Amino acid sequence: MRPFSLGPLLISLAVSAATLPRTDVVSYDGFKVFRINTHGHPSAVKEKLSGISFEQWNDDVYKHLDILVSPDQVAPFEELGLDFTVMHENLKDSIVAESTPRSVWKRQVDDLSWYDSYHDYEDHIKYFEDLQQSFPNNSETISSGTSYEGRSLYGLHLWGAGGPGKPVVLYHGNVHAREWITSPVVEYITLQLVTGYTNGDNLVRSFLDNYDFYIIPIVNPDGFVYTQTNQRLWRKNRQPPPSGGDQSQIGRDINRNWEFGWDANPQGASTNPGSQTYKGESPSDAPETQGLDKLVRQLRDGPGIKLFIDWHSYGQYILSPFGYKETLYAPELGKWTKAAGIMSETIRDSSDERTTFTFGPSGAVLYPTTGAAPDHVYSIGRAEFSYTIELRDTGNFGFVLPPEYIRPTAEEQWEGQKALLSLLDEEFFDGEGPA
């Protein structure tokens, strides 16, 4: 999800995160996150906020505005008299609670306590290794390249009867470093595919017998590690800025760095290396994007890509191309929207929580994004279906989603994926079947 550029905002946070050495840790002690009710007048609310330093967390601001405020700005904010609720009273406390293990994982593939807590990078690697070892005849470990700091973009390739080589389902998780919930959701889907096939589930067997799955749970490993050691709300990769510039402005936004549409809309990304949505000096100049794109092109030229999903948080959206232009609609938009609607209904009806997802073309529904993966994998990779899925929640917790929400979030997404995967070879709008 795209934040506003900090600019001069959040001075104490910006000093820690941007102008000091990367070894410095941002604690977020005393920082608060507020949800402001805009009453349908976001411009008027922003005008009142113009004298306050803050970081905006959401862009769907017609009804509400979520902002992170540093300790020295809390009193001036409260004096504005806005209609607000508190999402995080002290963000440090929420981060500490989020990171505290709730159970002990037994290092067994079928031990669902893995989904009771968040985990560090090395444990994620071990978890996928264990999944592969539990499914040795129908899987292999893969790497889609190497990060700037030398970490592998590891993953799994799964297949069913007849061996590999069928049309591909491709998943990317943890594109933006702070969106921790995405990795366990992708892992849970992988687990259900492996155990379902092994246990003879006919539906799961049909998925793996018809499609190969390429699953990369953490495509931004450097940023992800940095969120666990230094700055929980870090978003980009950890690549240095252009030479000659301010060398404290680290990182490129991997989801603004893909080749297709990279420079198509000035509102879709930033040219400022200090921005959270910095698109880089040139298309695919981030090593992570280079490796991911190489795999996309290999799959395109081989078995072909049936479905691509870029997993993100937060906001509860299912978004299809195009992102770079709000008024441009792909010929496939009808079937993408129908499939997204079925997926959304399935997720909503899968639990008493009735989690609801908004769906439609990305640029029109949410905001313009240039150099984004779903546009690229559709246009260059020729994926038949291409989506961004923004996971829970709609703003009670935002990026710092408590661990007790991991499992229900993963479970409802598996239900949604079962519905979507069942539609991939459907003849849409023929008056028969669900679509």
Number of C-alpha atoms within 10 A of each C-alpha: 20 23 16 15 16 17 13 10 18 20 16 13 20 16 14 18 22 16 15 12 11 15 12 15 17 19 17 22 14 16 22 21 26 25 22 19 19 19 13 12 13 18 12 11 20 13 10 14 15 9 12 19 22 26 21 20 22 21 16 15 20 13 13 22 21 27 21 23 25 24 15 15 18 19 11 13 18 11 8 12 9 15 14 15 14 15 19 21 14 16 21 18 16 18 20 10 14 17 17 13 15 16 11 11 15 11 13 13 20 13 11 13 17 25 23 20 21 22 17 12 15 9 12 19 17 12 18 22 17 15 23 23 15 17 16 12 12 21 22 17 17 15 18 22 21 21 23 19 13 11 15 21 22 21 23 19 21 27 27 23 12 10 14 20 15 20 19 26 26 23 21 24 25 26 30 27 29 25 27 26 27 29 24 25 25 22 22 21 18 24 19 16 23 24 17 16 22 14 11 10 13 10 15 21 20 15 20 24 18 18 25 25 26 25 26 26 27 28 32 30 27 25 30 28 19 22 20 20 14 18 24 24 21 21 27 26 27 24 21 16 20 13 7 6 10 14 14 17 21 22 26 29 30 29 24 26 29 29 22 22 23 25 21 14 15 13 13 24 27 20 13 16 23 21 21 22 28 25 31 25 15 12 18 22 17 23 18 27 26 21 19 21 22 13 18 23 16 13 21 19 12 13 15 20 28 24 23 25 22 22 25 27 27 25 23 20 26 26 28 29 31 29 29 27 21 17 10 13 17 13 8 12 16 14 18 23 17 18 25 25 19 17 24 27 17 23 24 18 16 18 13 7 11 14 21 18 23 16 24 22 25 25 22 19 17 22 18 20 28 30 27 28 33 27 28 23 29 23 17 16 24 21 25 16 23 28 29 26 24 22 26 27 21 17 21 17 17 21 22 24 21 19 20 14 15 23 20 19 21 23 18 21 23 22 19 21 16 17 20 19 20 15 19 18 9 15 13 17 12 9 8 9 10 15 15
